[in-house]
Amino acid sequence: MSFYAQITPFYRHGDLYDTIEACQKHTSTLQNAPDIIRRAIFGACQGLHWMHCMGVVHRDVSPENIFLGDDDGLGVIADCGMALDYWVHAPATATATATGSGSGIAGSASECRAGAGAGAGAGYTSGARVDAETPASLQGMHHSAGKPYYGAPELRQGKLHNKSIDVYSIGISMFWMLCFGSRSSDTFAQVHGPLPGVVITEEYMHKQMKAFMAWHCVPETAQDLVLGMARHDPSHRLPLSDVLSHSYFEPELRRLPKSPTCEAVRITLQLQEAEAAKTHALVHEWAKQAVRTGELVHMGEHRF
């Protein structure tokens, strides 16, 4: 077993959870909380979009793993200890059945490295469980990771999962921050049900979310975005290109150079995703051919 150290910059404002918790204690800063949350979530989604284009899934998104940038307050995704990339664990026999925003498989990786992973060209069998007959190369793609109350249903149930689990987690994180939720397991259970083992229906979860008193103070655009990300069916969750171009983030989009429209941002992000998927698909196809012909060997042995 190998170990590695993650070295990150020091962010003096700390993480999103502690920042919002501090805002609650001071009336003078409480009014700033919605803007802080929006900028933090926007920056975090930008980071996740880049990771996904690199074929990497974070798998541990939560308010505690989103730091606030010192200069602009944009969220910074941290703690990639649970991150997985497709390149390390992708088997040549993987079933290409992923659709929509669900493309991009979770494999195992110790870091988010450029060029790692396979894009939409490689898929997974939706809902398939890992058992004794599952190829060793797929082990790790089903392991639960991160904080369970922020985790997507398929992750909590030990099913094969993909990059859309990060979208679900960022949506749940956004909900709890906007509603000033606590870390209490009882509070979490009101919305997500008892843990472990029980995954409630999406209809029930959304009903419980809307029952929170603070939910009625959340802007409609934010409500729409949260509910669009917190979908139980991975193929129904908003892709990050739609998340980042959502009207909820218009104040952040106006800060970008030339103030692009939401539609322009969405198209640009989709083009980036398509280009990344094309590159990863080519690498994946080369790897499969190399494995079949015996040309792909351990580089440490210096044999080619």
C-alpha positions as CSV (number, residue, x, y, z in Angstrom):
1,M,0.0,0.0,0.0
2,S,1.3,3.4,-0.9
3,F,0.7,6.7,0.9
4,Y,1.0,10.3,-0.3
5,A,0.6,13.8,1.1
6,Q,-1.7,16.4,-0.1
7,I,-0.2,19.9,0.2
8,T,-2.7,22.8,-0.3
9,P,-2.4,26.5,0.1
10,F,-3.6,28.1,3.4
11,Y,-7.0,29.8,3.0
12,R,-7.5,32.2,5.8
13,H,-11.3,32.3,5.5
14,G,-11.5,28.6,6.1
15,D,-14.1,26.2,4.7
16,L,-17.7,27.0,3.7
17,Y,-19.4,25.3,6.6
18,D,-17.4,27.1,9.3
19,T,-17.8,30.4,7.5
20,I,-21.6,30.1,7.3
21,E,-21.7,28.8,10.9
22,A,-19.8,32.0,12.0
23,C,-22.2,34.2,10.0
24,Q,-25.2,32.7,11.9
25,K,-23.6,33.9,15.2
26,H,-23.4,37.5,14.1
27,T,-26.4,39.4,12.9
28,S,-24.2,41.9,11.1
29,T,-22.7,39.2,8.8
30,L,-25.8,37.0,8.4
31,Q,-27.0,39.1,5.5
32,N,-23.8,38.3,3.6
33,A,-24.3,34.5,3.8
34,P,-26.4,34.1,0.6
35,D,-23.7,35.8,-1.5
36,I,-20.9,33.9,0.2
37,I,-22.7,30.6,-0.5
38,R,-23.4,31.5,-4.2
39,R,-19.7,32.4,-4.9
40,A,-18.4,29.4,-3.0
41,I,-20.7,27.0,-4.9
42,F,-19.9,28.6,-8.2
43,G,-16.1,28.3,-7.7
44,A,-16.5,24.7,-6.5
45,C,-18.6,23.8,-9.6
46,Q,-15.8,25.3,-11.8
47,G,-13.3,23.1,-10.1
48,L,-15.5,20.0,-10.4
49,H,-16.1,20.7,-14.1
50,W,-12.3,20.8,-14.7
51,M,-11.8,17.6,-12.7
52,H,-14.6,15.9,-14.7
53,C,-13.0,17.0,-18.0
54,M,-9.8,15.3,-16.7
55,G,-11.8,12.1,-16.1
56,V,-11.6,12.5,-12.3
57,V,-14.5,12.1,-9.8
58,H,-14.1,13.8,-6.4
59,R,-16.5,11.6,-4.4
60,D,-16.3,13.6,-1.2
61,V,-17.9,16.9,-2.0
62,S,-19.2,18.7,1.2
63,P,-19.2,22.2,2.7
64,E,-16.2,21.2,4.8
65,N,-14.3,20.4,1.6
66,I,-15.0,23.7,-0.1
67,F,-12.5,26.5,0.9
68,L,-13.1,30.2,0.2
69,G,-10.5,31.9,-2.0
70,D,-8.6,34.7,-0.2
71,D,-9.1,37.3,-2.9
72,D,-12.4,36.6,-4.6
73,G,-14.3,34.3,-2.2
74,L,-14.8,31.7,-5.0
75,G,-15.0,28.2,-3.7
76,V,-11.9,25.9,-4.0
77,I,-12.5,22.2,-4.0
78,A,-10.2,20.5,-1.5
79,D,-9.4,17.0,-0.1
80,C,-9.1,14.8,-3.1
81,G,-8.3,11.8,-0.9
82,M,-11.4,9.9,-2.1
83,A,-11.0,11.0,-5.8
84,L,-11.0,8.3,-8.4
85,D,-10.1,8.3,-12.1
86,Y,-11.1,6.0,-14.8
87,W,-7.7,5.4,-16.2
88,V,-6.4,3.3,-13.4
89,H,-9.3,0.9,-13.0
90,A,-11.0,0.9,-16.4
91,P,-11.3,-2.7,-17.7
92,A,-11.3,-3.4,-21.5
93,T,-14.7,-5.2,-20.9
94,A,-16.5,-2.1,-19.4
95,T,-20.0,-1.9,-20.8
96,A,-20.6,1.3,-22.8
97,T,-24.0,2.1,-21.6
98,A,-23.6,5.5,-19.8
99,T,-25.9,8.2,-21.2
100,G,-26.5,11.9,-20.7
101,S,-24.7,13.5,-17.9
102,G,-23.7,10.1,-16.5
103,S,-20.8,9.6,-18.8
104,G,-17.4,9.3,-17.2
105,I,-16.5,6.5,-14.9
106,A,-15.1,6.5,-11.4
107,G,-11.8,4.6,-11.2
108,S,-9.0,4.9,-8.6
109,A,-6.5,7.6,-8.4
110,S,-4.2,9.3,-5.8
111,E,-4.4,12.6,-7.5
112,C,-6.3,14.7,-10.0
113,R,-3.9,14.5,-12.9
114,A,-4.3,16.0,-16.3
115,G,-5.0,13.5,-19.1
116,A,-6.2,10.7,-16.8
117,G,-9.6,9.1,-17.4
118,A,-11.9,8.2,-20.1
119,G,-14.8,10.3,-21.3
120,A,-18.2,9.6,-22.7
121,G,-16.8,6.8,-24.8
122,A,-16.7,4.4,-21.9
123,G,-19.7,3.6,-19.7
124,Y,-21.0,1.4,-17.0
125,T,-24.0,-0.8,-16.4
126,S,-26.4,1.4,-14.6
127,G,-27.3,0.1,-11.1
128,A,-25.0,-2.9,-11.4
129,R,-23.7,-4.2,-8.1
130,V,-20.1,-5.3,-7.5
131,D,-19.9,-9.0,-6.5
132,A,-17.4,-11.9,-6.4
133,E,-17.5,-12.1,-10.2
134,T,-16.7,-8.4,-10.7
135,P,-13.3,-7.9,-12.4
136,A,-10.6,-6.9,-10.0
137,S,-10.1,-3.7,-12.1
138,L,-13.5,-2.5,-11.1
139,Q,-13.0,-2.9,-7.4
140,G,-13.2,0.6,-5.8
141,M,-15.8,1.9,-8.2
142,H,-18.5,0.8,-5.9
143,H,-17.0,1.6,-2.5
144,S,-18.9,4.2,-0.5
145,A,-16.9,7.3,0.1
146,G,-17.1,10.6,1.9
147,K,-19.8,11.8,4.2
148,P,-22.9,9.7,3.7
149,Y,-25.5,12.4,4.1
150,Y,-24.0,14.3,1.2
151,G,-23.5,11.2,-0.9
152,A,-25.7,10.2,-3.9
153,P,-28.0,7.2,-3.4
154,E,-26.0,4.9,-5.7
155,L,-22.9,5.7,-3.8
156,R,-24.5,5.0,-0.4
157,Q,-25.9,1.7,-1.8
158,G,-22.6,0.5,-3.0
159,K,-23.5,0.6,-6.7
160,L,-21.2,1.5,-9.6
161,H,-21.2,5.3,-9.9
162,N,-19.9,8.1,-12.1
163,K,-19.2,11.8,-12.1
164,S,-22.8,12.8,-11.5
165,I,-22.4,11.8,-7.8
166,D,-20.4,15.1,-7.4
167,V,-23.4,17.0,-8.9
168,Y,-25.7,15.5,-6.3
169,S,-23.3,16.2,-3.4
170,I,-22.8,19.9,-4.4
171,G,-26.6,20.2,-4.6
172,I,-27.1,18.8,-1.1
173,S,-24.3,20.9,0.2
174,M,-25.9,24.0,-1.3
175,F,-29.2,23.1,0.3
176,W,-27.8,22.7,3.8
177,M,-25.9,25.9,3.6
178,L,-28.8,28.0,2.3
179,C,-31.0,26.5,5.0
180,F,-28.3,26.8,7.7
181,G,-28.4,23.1,8.5
182,S,-26.4,21.7,11.4
183,R,-24.1,18.7,11.5
184,S,-26.6,16.9,13.8
185,S,-27.4,13.4,12.6
186,D,-31.0,13.9,13.6
187,T,-31.3,17.0,11.4
188,F,-29.8,15.2,8.4
189,A,-32.1,12.2,9.0
190,Q,-35.1,14.4,8.6
191,V,-34.3,14.8,4.9
192,H,-32.1,11.8,4.0
193,G,-33.6,9.1,6.2
194,P,-31.8,6.9,8.6
195,L,-28.3,5.6,7.9
196,P,-26.8,3.3,7.0
197,G,-28.7,1.1,4.5
198,V,-31.9,3.0,3.9
199,V,-32.3,5.3,0.9
200,I,-35.6,7.2,0.8
201,T,-37.4,8.1,-2.4
202,E,-36.6,11.3,-4.2
203,E,-40.2,12.5,-3.8
204,Y,-40.0,12.1,-0.1
205,M,-36.6,13.8,0.2
206,H,-37.7,16.8,-1.9
207,K,-40.9,17.1,0.2
208,Q,-38.8,17.1,3.4
209,M,-36.4,19.7,2.0
210,K,-39.3,22.0,1.1
211,A,-40.7,21.6,4.7
212,F,-37.7,23.4,6.2
213,M,-38.7,26.9,7.3
214,A,-35.6,28.5,5.9
215,W,-36.3,26.9,2.4
216,H,-39.1,29.5,1.9
217,C,-36.5,32.3,2.2
218,V,-34.3,30.7,-0.5
219,P,-34.5,32.4,-3.9
220,E,-36.5,30.5,-6.5
221,T,-33.5,30.3,-8.8
222,A,-31.6,28.6,-6.0
223,Q,-34.4,26.2,-5.2
224,D,-34.7,25.2,-8.9
225,L,-30.9,24.6,-9.1
226,V,-30.8,22.5,-5.9
227,L,-33.7,20.3,-6.9
228,G,-32.2,19.9,-10.4
229,M,-28.9,18.6,-8.9
230,A,-30.4,16.5,-6.1
231,R,-32.1,13.9,-8.3
232,H,-31.9,10.2,-7.4
233,D,-31.6,9.1,-11.0
234,P,-28.1,10.0,-12.2
235,S,-29.3,10.6,-15.8
236,H,-31.8,13.2,-14.6
237,R,-29.3,15.3,-12.7
238,L,-28.2,18.6,-14.3
239,P,-24.8,18.4,-16.0
240,L,-22.3,20.9,-14.7
241,S,-22.4,22.8,-18.0
242,D,-26.1,23.6,-17.1
243,V,-25.3,24.2,-13.5
244,L,-22.6,26.8,-14.2
245,S,-24.8,28.6,-16.7
246,H,-27.9,28.6,-14.4
247,S,-29.6,31.9,-13.8
248,Y,-28.8,31.6,-10.1
249,F,-25.1,32.4,-10.9
250,E,-25.8,35.5,-13.1
251,P,-24.1,37.8,-10.6
252,E,-20.9,35.6,-10.9
253,L,-21.2,35.4,-14.7
254,R,-21.3,39.2,-14.8
255,R,-18.0,39.3,-13.1
256,L,-16.4,37.3,-15.9
257,P,-14.5,39.0,-18.7
258,K,-17.0,40.4,-21.3
259,S,-19.9,39.2,-19.1
260,P,-21.0,36.3,-21.2
261,T,-24.6,35.2,-21.3
262,C,-25.8,32.1,-19.5
263,E,-26.3,30.4,-22.9
264,A,-22.8,31.3,-24.1
265,V,-21.3,29.9,-21.0
266,R,-23.3,26.7,-21.4
267,I,-22.2,26.2,-25.0
268,T,-18.5,26.9,-24.1
269,L,-18.6,24.3,-21.3
270,Q,-20.2,21.7,-23.5
271,L,-17.6,22.2,-26.1
272,Q,-14.9,21.7,-23.5
273,E,-16.6,18.6,-22.3
274,A,-16.9,17.2,-25.8
275,E,-13.2,17.9,-26.5
276,A,-12.1,16.2,-23.3
277,A,-14.4,13.2,-24.0
278,K,-12.9,12.9,-27.5
279,T,-9.4,12.9,-26.1
280,H,-10.1,10.4,-23.3
281,A,-12.0,8.1,-25.7
282,L,-8.9,8.0,-28.0
283,V,-6.6,7.2,-25.1
284,H,-9.0,4.5,-23.8
285,E,-9.2,2.9,-27.2
286,W,-5.4,2.9,-27.6
287,A,-5.1,1.3,-24.1
288,K,-7.6,-1.5,-25.0
289,Q,-5.7,-2.2,-28.2
290,A,-2.3,-2.2,-26.4
291,V,-3.6,-4.6,-23.8
292,R,-4.9,-7.0,-26.5
293,T,-1.6,-7.0,-28.4
294,G,0.6,-7.1,-25.3
295,E,2.2,-3.8,-26.0
296,L,1.1,-2.2,-22.8
297,V,3.4,-3.3,-20.0
298,H,4.5,-1.8,-16.7
299,M,6.6,1.2,-17.5
300,G,8.7,0.5,-14.4
301,E,10.2,-2.5,-16.2
302,H,11.2,-0.2,-19.1
303,R,9.8,-2.7,-21.7
304,F,7.8,-1.3,-24.7
